[in-house]
């Protein structure tokens, strides 16, 4: 929305010596930071990607998904819909609820049962759940 150029950075950690992943349920950020600072080294591949700007007809959400897809492709990760909070040991029923919600909306869209406004958004590509670059299999 600010129409600023961003420089995406893709970081892929090598987990040979240690795992830098922070599970906020196991330790607070300060303890995790102390843990990282006391490691011998942290191996990582860092890729500075081409600067990206939002296209004229692109929404902020579409732009963020496009950049996220670029980062995922560069380091060989699955491009998923959820963010970092979803991966920190969510309750299984929450994942199932998310999958059911997606399936329900997709089914309604296919059967043309969405409200006029939602259907219009989906046809224009504003409905981010219909992003073809996302991997929904997990």
Buried (B, 14 or more C-beta within 10 A) or exposed (E): EEEEEBEBEBEBBEEEEBEBEBEEEEEEEEEBEEEEEEEEEBEEEEEEBEEBEBEEEBBEEBBBBBBBBBBBEBEEEEBBBEEEEEEEEEEEEEEEEBEEEBEEBBEBBEEEEBEEEBBEBBEEBBBBEBBEEBEBEE
